[in-house]
Amino acid sequence: MKIYLDTIGCRLNQAEIEHMAHGFRAAGHEIVASAELAEMAVVNTCAVTNDAVSVSRGKIRGIARAGVDDIVATGCWTTLQPERALELPNVTRIIANDQKDHLVADVLNLQPETFDLQPETFDLEPLTRVPLPGLHRRTRAFIKVQDGCNNQCTFCITTVARGEAQSRTVADVIQDIQFALDGGAKEIVLTGVHLGSWGYDLDSHLAELINAILHNTDVPRLRLSSLEPWDLTSDFFSLWSDSRLMPHLHLPLQAGSDSTLKRMRRNTTTSSFRELIHSAREMIPDVAITTDIIAGFPGETDEEFAHTLEFVNEMNFAGGHVFTYSPRPGTGAARMKGQVQPEVRKKRNHILHDALEESAKSYREKFIGQTMSVLWESTSEMGERGWLMQGFTENYLRAQAFADSPRWNEIDRVILTDCESNQLRGEILDEEKLYDRTTH
């Protein structure tokens, strides 16, 4: 059977959809690049904002219009509103988040206890990692290490959709990583709803998992997805003495006003966040620190917004995302008084976005003239100067350079020459050029 997989939202959703692809392939089915080629589709939905819900619904409708008569809907929006999901065209079944681990077995009518992904289980396909075709082709392998969240952030619906935090064992995580490495992955990204909480239910800590991965695998590049600041101490950053751990931290701030943070039930303050950033920059040279900010949270006054803007400017982030506050039914913030007018939310979003763009530009420009490693993730057709490659540096800066041949999923040393828009441009250094530069 030909199956099309699509996902909306976070890196965790991406990790889950890759795991599903592996399961379907292991059972002898083909993953196709477009809905037009498929007999069945699985859509991993998102509910973090109203826009994410709209995109999720739109994806399903588009797949139905493409002629897929059997659509399986899963993910956060499906879990929260299963009846609404079943109303969409050609949705034949919904699978909630707490059943997602058995999705492939359920869809194929296999017994979960007899269906596993060990190499000896199936002879139909060599179990190498095959990147998802089409838009989901990735050099980075997203590995789910935990699910759920025990936090009570008043704006977040994810805790309702995902349930309580649960950690996967070190052995299971390393097994998945080794599988990805054997299939050719050059970079591993650890993901979870609340990644920093890994190990709380195992009497352990995320640092122990990272150490185990670095000591028990030959992963060339290890990257962490979003980390809540209150899960970290300054000692955590000593892990970066291993150069395989990529110097990029995504630390969601959400607001730069202590009173707003309190209404959000964020377990941090501007003071503690500032100290954490200072420790990270002291221990990880040239670390890229990115963040998330919510614009127009309920009750946000002009003064609170001014504090947030001032704090964002002070932190000199390497980039980030600004989300216009979106009321989510079932969350505490949706019931709060003082809902900010939509036009004010949008205006504040633009101001914060411009501030982050300015600091991101300043951070990028520091690396012009430097040589960095780039993992190539995509390529365009060959032109007069060769193949235009695009990828990411160690500190997650977008970079591009021309190559004599397609170098997808290869790592090259690149001298960064200039910056255009939000992307650095450079020249790939071969061994001879690199030798010349280091000896003259």
N, C-alpha and C positions, 0 to 999 in steps of 0.2 A: 504494500500500500504506500502511496505517496502522501507525505504529511508535511504541512506547512506550519511553522512555529513563529509566533510573534509575541513581543513583550513590550510593555510600557513601564516607564518609571525607573526604579533604582537598580544598582548593580546586583543586589540580591536577586531581583527578578531575572536579571541576565544570567546569573549563576544557575538558577533553577531551570531556566529554559535550556541551557546547555546540558544540564544533567538529564532532562527529558529527552533531548536529542540523542544522547548516548544510549539511553534505554530503548528508544524506538529502533535505533540502528542495530543494537545488540539483538533485538528480536526479529531482525531481518527486514525492516522497513526502510524506506528511503525518505530523507529530509530534502525537500525541494525549496528553491529560492523564491518562489512567488506563489500566491494563492491560486493563480490561474492554472498551475500545474498540479494542484493538490486534489486528493479525494477526501481528506480530513484536515482540519486545522485545530490547533490549540493556541489560545490567547491567554497570556498571563497579565491580568489587569492590574491597575493601580488606582488608589483612592486618596492619595496624599493631599490633592487639591481638587477643586471643582473642574479645573482644566484637565487634570489627569483622568477624571471620570469621563469627561466628554471625549477625550482622545480614545479611551478604552472602548467606549460605545461605538465611536466612529470606525475604529479598527475592525470591530466585529461586523458592522454593517458593510464595510468595504470588502471584507472577505466573502460575505454572503453574495454581494453583487458580482464578485469574480467567479461565482458558480460553485462554491464549496457548500455542499448540503449537510455536512456533518461537522459542526463547530463545537468544540469543548471549551468552555469558559472557566477560568480559574483565577486565583489571585485575590488581592485585597477588596476590590470593588465587588467582585462576585461573592465573596464571603459575607460582605456587609449587606448586599442587596440581591440575594439569589433570585427572588421573584422577578425583579426588573431585568436581570440578565437573561432569564428564560423567555422573556417577552421579545427579545431581539430575534431577527430573522435567522433561521437555520441553526440556532443554538439547541443542540440535542441533549446536552447535560451540563451541569455545573459541578465543579469539584472545589470544596472549600479548602482554605489554607491548611487546616489540620489533617486533611486527607491527601495533600499534594504529593507527599513522598511516595504514595502508591498510585499516582495518576496513570503512569504507563501501564502498570499491571491491570488497573481497573478498566482503562479504555480498551485494552486488548483481551479482557476477560481471562486474565491469568491469575493464578494464586500468588499473592504477594510473598508468602513464605517460601515458594519455590522459584520465584523470579528474582534473581540478583544479577549483579553486573560483574561477577568474577570472570576472568578470562576463560576458565574451563567450562563455563555454563553454556556458551553458544558457539557453534561452528559456522554460523551464517556470515559473520563479519569479523575481520581482525580488529581487536579492540584498541585501535589507535584513536587519538583525539582528532576529530575532523571538525574544523571550525564551521559554524553555521553558515550556509550559503546566503548569498544576497546581502541585504543590508546588515545582517548580524555577524558578518565575517569579522573576527577579532584575532589579533595576535596574542592578546592577554587572555589568560584563563581565569575566570572568576570562580572562586572556591567558597562555598557557603560553609561557615564554621559555626554559626549559631542562628537561632531564629527567636522571634518574640522580644518583648521588652517589658521590664517592670517599672519603668519610669511613669510618671503621671503628668507629663507636659500637657497643659490645658488646651493646646492647639492641635494636638496630634491624634489622628484617628487610627494610626498604625497599630498602637497597642491593643485597640479593640479588635482589629482585623487579624492580628498575628498572635495574640495571646501572650502568655508569660514566657520569659526568657528561658531558652534551653540551649545548652552547649553540646556540640558534637565532640566526640572523643578525639584525643590527639591521634590515635591510630587511624581512625576513619578519615580525618583531615589529611594526614600524610599519605594515605592510600590514594585519595583523590588527586593530590598534588603530583604524586609519582606517576599516576595514570596520565595526567596532562603533560608532564615533562616527557614521558615516553612517546607521546604523540607529537612532540615537537614544540610545545609551548616554551617561550623564552621569558615570559613574565607571568607571575602568579599574583592575583589580587585577592586578598582575604576580605570577605564580605559578611554582613549580618545586619539585622535590624538594629541591634545595639552591640556592635562589635566589641567595644571596650568591656562589656560585661561577660565576655567569654570566660568560663572557668568559675564564675561565682557559685554555680551549682555543683561544681566538681572540686571545691576547695582548692582552686588554682587561680591563675591570673593570665591574662593575655600574653604577658612577657614570657611565660613558660612555654606557651604554644609556639611563639615566634622562635624562641631558642631551639625548641625541638625541631622545627622545620629547617632552620639554618644548619643544625648539626646532623640531621638525618637525610637531607636531600641535597642535590647539587643545583638547586634552583639558581639561575643566573640573576634574576631580578625578582625581588619580593616587595609588593606594595600593599599598603593598608588602605581600606576605604574609610569612611567617616568614623571619627572617634569622639565621643563626648568628653569634654575637658575634665569633668570631675572623676573620670576613671583613671586619670594619669597622674603620675608624680614625676618629679625631675629625674629620678633614677631610671625611669622608663626609657629616656632618650639615650642612655648608654648603649642600648641595643644597636644603635647606628654606627658603632665601631666596626661592624661588619658591613662592608661596602655593598653587599648584595641587597641590603635593605634600602629602598629608594628614599631619597631625602624630600619627601612630600608628606605633609600632614594636613588633613582636612578636619578642622575643628569648628563645628557649628557654634556660633555665638548667639544668633537669633535676635539679640538686642544689646545695645551698649548703654542701657539705662538700668540701674539696679532695681528700681521700682517696677519697670516693665518685666524684667527677668523674674521678679517675685510673682507677678500675676501669671506668668507663663509656667511657674513651678519648675524653673530651671535650677539645677543644683549647683549653681556657680554664681560668682559676682564678677564685676569688671576688674576688681583688684586681683582676685585669684586667677582670672583669665590672663591678665597682664603678666603676672609672675610666671605662669606656665609658658607663655609665648617667649618670655625672656630666657627661661631655662632651655627651651628647645633651640633657640637661635645661638645660645652659647655652646651647646653640645653638638649641634648638627650644622656644619658650615654650609652657608648658602641655601638652607632649607626653604622650600616653598611652603608657606602656610596659607591655606585657603579657608573659606568659611561660608556659612549661610546666614542670611539676615531676613527677618520678616518685617515688612513695611505695613504700618497701619494696624498693629495689633489692638484689640479692644481696649479703650481707655487711654491710648497713647496720646499724650498732650504734645503741644508744640515744643515745650521744654524737654520732655522725654525724647522726642525725636531729635532735637538738637544735640542731646547728650549722646545718642546713638551715632549720629553723624560724626561728632567730634571723636568718639572712641574708635570708629572705623578708620578715620584718617590717621589717628595716632598709631594704630596697629600696623599700618603699611602692609596689608595683606597682599599676597601674590595673585589674588583673584578671588572669585566667589560667586555665589548665586544670591539674588534678591528675589524673594517671593512676596507678592502682594497677599496680605492676609486673606484667607479663604475660609469662611465659616463651615465647619464640618459638623453635621448633625451627630449628636452623641458625645461631643466634646464639651468640656467646661467653658472654653472661651466662647463658644457659640451662644451660651446663655448669659454672658457677661453684659453688664450695662456699658454704655458709652461706646457702642460700635462706631468706628470711624467711617465717615462717608466714603463711598467708593472712589470718587474723584480725588479725595485727599490721599487715600492709599496709593493710587496710581502715581500721583505727583511725588510722594515720598519715595516710591520705588525708583522713579527716574533719577532722583537726586542721589540716592544710595548707589544705584547702578553706575552712575557717572563717577562717583568717588572710588568705587572698587576698580573701575576701568583705568582710572588715572594711576592708582597704586600698582595695578597689574602691569601697566605699560612701563612704569619706572623699574619694576622688578625685572621684567624681560630684558630691558635695555642694558642692565648690568652685565649680561652675558655675551654681548656683542664683542667679538674678538677672542672669545674663549673656545676651547675645544671640549666637546661633550659627547657622550654616547647617546645614540638615538636608535630606538627600536622602531623599524618601519612598519606601519600599520596599513597603509593604502598606497596605491599608485594610479596615475592616470596614463593615458596612451602616450606612446613615445612621440616626441617632437624633435626639433632640430638639435636640441641640447641633450637629448636622451629621455629617459623615463623620469617623470617628476614624482619623487617619493615624498610621503608625508608620514610623520610619526611623532614620538614623544621622547624628550630627554629624560634623564634620571629624575629631575625635579618637576616633571610633568608639564614641560613647556612644549607647545606645538612647534615643530620644526619641519622644514622642507629642503630638499636638495635634489639635484639631477644625478642620475646614475646611468651607467652604460647598459644595465640590464635590470629587470624588475627584482627588487630585493625585499619583497614582502617577508616579514618575520625574520629579518636579519638585523643584527646590531652593528652599527658602524660608528667610528669616530668621525665627528663632523666639526669643522671650524665654522663658527657662527659669524656671519659677515654683516648682516643688517636685519632690520625688523620691519615688516609690513603688516599693518592692521594688527591682528592678535597672534601673528605667526612669525617665528624667526626663520631666516633663510641662511643657508650655509653651503659648504663644499665638503663632500665626502673625502676623507683622507685615506689614501691607500698606504701600505706599509712604508713605501719609499718616501712618500711625502711626509708622513709622520716622523720618520727618521730624520729627514732634512730639517724639520721644524724643531726637533728636540736637540739637534747637534749644532745649530747655528744661532 
